Amino acid sequence: MKLAFTPTDPASIGVEWELALVDATTGQLTPAAPRLLDRVEDPDSGPIRREYLTCMVELVSGVHLRVADAMGDLGASLATLRNLLGEDVVPLGVGAHPFSIAAAQSHFEVERYQVVADENGWWGRQMVTMGTHVHVGVDDSAKALPITAGLATLAPFFIALAGSSPYWQSDDTSFASNRTMLFQQLHTNGLPIPMQSWEEFQTYVTDLEDVGMISRLGEIRWDVRPSSFGTIENRLSDSVPTLAELGAITALTQCAAAWLSAELDDGRRPPLLAPWFLQENKWRAARYGVEAEIINPDAGPRVLPLRDSLHGWLDRLGPYARRLGCEAELSVCAELANTGPAYARMRREFERSADLRTVVGLLADETGADAPSNLRS
């Protein structure tokens, strides 16, 4: 397939927020999406969309230049979603449901979803996960692959700050983001393959198509991937419950991409890690969350606490946040690192109650809230 790259405003963002649907009484996942989507005008391209499973939906923002506007957009779609669902079904922003059985869930009978199920066998039946995807604009095809690689270098921050899947089928996995471990099992998933040019990516796509690995560009499911319509898509993060967390992940993506673009404009190649260290950092963040120690791509100590490295990056990105108008949203990254992302709040709730149903209750209360429960004034 021929890939034409359409340059876009480098400040532009779009956000995809996948939400689980649960029974308001039992807290279990429930296949409510089909009846919901029958009442939606455009379930394929509208703001409330069909996703892989019948127990989930995806809210999609329009294209915006400010993070606050994208969050307002998604908040309005969430309000519409709640009205359509009624009182018996509740949306949850979570990477994986704490106790529902994965293989008991069903996927939509759509060709591309059937391909996922058929190709991936047992793993395909475990893909009961929800993510946050952030698109950011790129103004030159020559920057697309370097920015992709640069955002992948920041993978541990996106994974740790959005981690919301510590429980799986009633077990504590010991991971902050078990979704990360599950999702990388799918065919063509994982960290992006290092490339430097759009032409190199075009050759890669053609090769995959020629040998039958893919039939459409969307079947390349890298954690960070370029698109032909002029964006980079950051797919590293679990779904998160609150708009504050969603805004923080979006702001970090937008500011990091802006910094990377400026570095490239000035003829500098951003610091990168060897692929084996990228993979290790991804694993450490998924396992330990904000408590991880990660390998540093910059000069200085080889290994740093994730929190220390994050604070350094937030200082670096501060001028871009001011220019883009997302200082408040970016500052939430530091608050989450210090007080605990969703996975930590979920574990604290279980320690208090010894009941995963109350964990679902906490997530139901937080989904769409302006801030996590422990940060509300």
N, C-alpha and C positions, 0 to 999 in steps of 0.2 A: 504494500500500500504506500502511496505517496503522501508524505507529511508536509503540508505547507504551514509555516509558522506565521501567525498573525500577531504582530507586536501590540501590546496593550499598555495602559498606564501603569507604571510600576508601583503606584500607591494603591491600586485597586485591589479589593479583596472580596471574596465570596466564601460563605461558610456552609458546610453540610453537617447537620447535627442528628445523629441516629438515636432514636429513643425506643426503649423496650415498652411493651404494653402489658400491664399486669392486672389481674382481677383484684378489685378493690377490697374484697373480703378475704380471699386466701393469700394474696400476694404472689400467686403463681403467674408465670407467663401465660397469656391467653391469646388465641388467634383472632384478634379483633380487627386486624387491618383490612381484610376484604370488605366487611360491612361498612367500615369507616370510609374506605377509598371509593366505594360506590356513591358516596355523597360529596366527593371532591370533584371539582370541575376538570382538573387535569392531573391525574395521579402519576403521570410520567414526566412532566416538565414543570408542573406548578410548584408552589411553596411547600405543599404537603405531598410527599411522594411514596410510592411503593418501594420497598427494599426486598432483600433476599427472602426474609422470613415473614410469615403471616402474623407473627407476634411482635412486629416492630414496624416503625415508619421512619422516614427521614424528612426533617425540616430543612429547607434550602433557602438561604437568603438571596436577595438580589445582589447586584454588583454595587459596592460602596467604596468610598474613599476613607471613611472614618469608621473605626471599630464600633463606636457608640451607635452609629446608624445601623450597622449590621446586627448588633445585639437587639436594638429596638425592633427591627424587622423580624427577627426570630422570636422575640417575645410576643409579638402580635400573632404570629403563626401558631405559637403554642397556645395562646388563648383561644384561637379558633379551633385548634385540635381538641382542647378540653371540652368545648361546647359540643363538638360533634361526637365525642366519646360518651358523654353523659356521665353519670355518677358511678357506674359499675366498672369502669376501666380507667386505670391511672397510668400516665406516662412516666417513665423513669429514665433519667440520664445516668447510665451505668455501663461499664465496659462489658460486664457479664453478669447475668442474674445470679444471686448468691446460692439459690437452692433448686431451681427448676432443672429437670433432666433435659439435657441438650437433644438427645436423639428422639425425644417425644415431640419436638417442635417440627413444623412442616414449612416447606418453602413454597413460594408461588410457582405455578406451572407456567413459567416463562422460559423460552428457549435458553437464554444466557444463564439463567439460574440452574436449569437442568444440567447444563454443561458443567457448572461448578460441582453439583452434587455427583454426577456420574464420574467425572475425572478424579475426584478426590476421595471417593469411597468413604471409609470410616471417618477420615478427617473432615470430609464435607458435612457429615452428620453432626460433627462437634462445633460447626461454625455458628454458634449462637452467641454472637458478639456484636457489640455496638461501638462505633468509633466517632471521632470528630475529625473532619477533613476541612482544611483551610486552603483555598486557592489564593495566590498572590500574583499580580501581573508582572510581566517581563517585557521590556521595551526593545529587546534585540535578541534574535535567535542565538547569537554567539554567546550570550550570557546564560542561556537556559540550562545547559548541563553543568557549568560551574556553580550556579546558584543551587541546583539540585544537590550537588555534592556538598556544598557548604551547609545547607540546611540539614543534611543527613549527619554532618559532624556534630550538630547540636541535638541529635536524637535523644541523649539521656535526659535533657531538660524537659522536652515534650512528653516523654514517657513517664518520668517521675512526677511531674506536676499534675498530670491528668490521670494518673493511676487510679482506677476505680473498680478493679476486678480481682480482689484478693481471694474471694470465695468462688468455689466451683462445685456445683452439685453437693452442697452442704459441707464441703471440706475447705479448711483454710489452706491454700496452696503454698503459703509462705512467700508468695510473690506479691508485689504491689500491683503489677499488671500481668495477670495470667493471660489476658486477651492477646498481649504481644506475643507470647509463646505459641498460642493456638494459631493466630493469624498467619504467622510465618510458615506454617506447614503447607499452605496452599500453593499450588503450581504457579510459578513466576512471582511469588511474593518474596519479601525480604528487602534488605537494604539495596539502594540503587547500585548498579555496576558502574565503576568509575569511567567516565567519558568526558571529553573536553569540548566536543563540537556537535552541532545539530546534524551535520553530515554523518558523523559516527553513529549517532542515535538512529538516523534513518537506515543505515546499513544494518544495524542490530535488529530493527523492527522487520526489515525485509527478510533477513535470515530466519527469524522466528516464524514468519508467515510461510516461507518456502518449505520449512520442514514440518509444518503442521502444528507448531506449538501454540499459535494464536491465530484468530481470524479477524480480530478487531483490536484497536489500540488499547481499549479499556481492559483487555485481558492481561496486560502487563501491570501487575499489582504491586509495584515497588512501594516501599514505605514513603518515599518522596519521589514524585514522578513528574516529568514535563508533559504538557499537552500541546496539541497542534493549534489550539485556539489562544495561545499566548499566555498561559499561566503555568506556575509550578504548584502542584498539589501536595500539601503536607498531610500524610495519612498516619502519622506515628501515634497519635493520641487516642486513648480511650474516650468514649463519650463521658461527659461530665454533667453533674446535676445543675449547677448554678450558672447564671449568666455571668457572674464575676469570673468564674473559672474559664468559661467559654471565651470571654473577652480577653483574659490573660493569655491563653494559648493563641488566639488570633493576633493580638498585639505583638507577641514575641515572634510569630511568623512574619508579620508585616515589617517589623523593625529589622529583624535579622536579614530578610531579603533586601531591604533598602540599603543596609550596610554593605552587604555582599555586592550589590550592584554598584555602589559608589567605589568600592575597592577595585572592581574590575574596570570601571571608567578611568581610574587613576593608574591603571597598568599594574596593579598588584594582585597577586593570586592569594586568596585567603588561606590561612593555615588549615591543612587537612591532616587526617590520620590515615595510617595504613588500614586496609580493609579488615585485617584481623583485629586491630584495636577498635575500629568502629563496631564490629560485631560484639566485642567484649564489653564495650560501654553500653551497648543496647541491652545486653543480658544483665549487666550490673544494675542498670536503672530499673528494668522490669522486676528484678529480684528484690532489690533493697530500697527502691524509691528514692526519696530525698536523703536517705541515710547512706547512699552509695558513695564509694570513692571511685572516681573516674580518671581515665587517662587523658592528659592535658595536651591539646594540639598546639598550644602556644609555648614560647620559650619560658623556662622556669621549672618549678617542680614537675616531675614526670607524672605523679599521681596527686590529685587534689580531692578533698571532700566535695561532693556535688554542690552543696550549698555555697562553698567558697567560690567555686568556678562560676556558678550562676550569678553571684553578686558581681563578679568581675565583668561578665557579659552584660549585665543590666547597666552597669556604669558606662560601658562602651556604647550601648544602644540608646542611652538617654537622650542625646541630641536628636536622634531620628524620631524618638517618641514625641519629643516636643514639636518637631516639624510636622509630624503626622497627626498630632492631636490625640495621642493615646497614652499619655503619661500615666493617667489614673489606672487604666487597664493593665499597663505593663507592671506597675508597682504591685499589683496583686500577686505576681509571680513570687516576689520576696515574702509576702505574707503567707502564701501557701507553703513555701519551703520552711518557714519558721513555725507555723502552727499545725501543719499537716494537711496534705491533699485528701481527696475523698477516701482513698483506701485506708488512711489512718483514722478518719472519722468513723468509717464503717467498723473497724476493729474495736475502737473505743466503745461504740454502741453495743457491740456483741459482748464485750467484757462486762458491760453494765447489766445487760439483760439475759445473756446466754440464750438468745432467741433470734434466729436470722430473720424472722418475720418483722421484728422491730427494726432491723437494719433496712429492710425494704421500706418500712414506714418512714425512717429517716430520709431515705432517698426520695420518696414520694413528696415529703414535706419540702425538701430542698430543690427539687426539679423546677427550674424556672425562677427561683428566688434570686434576689439581687446579690446575695452573699451567702456563703456557707453558714450553717447554724452557729458555729463557734466564733464567727466574725461579725455577727449581727449586733448592732448597738442596742 
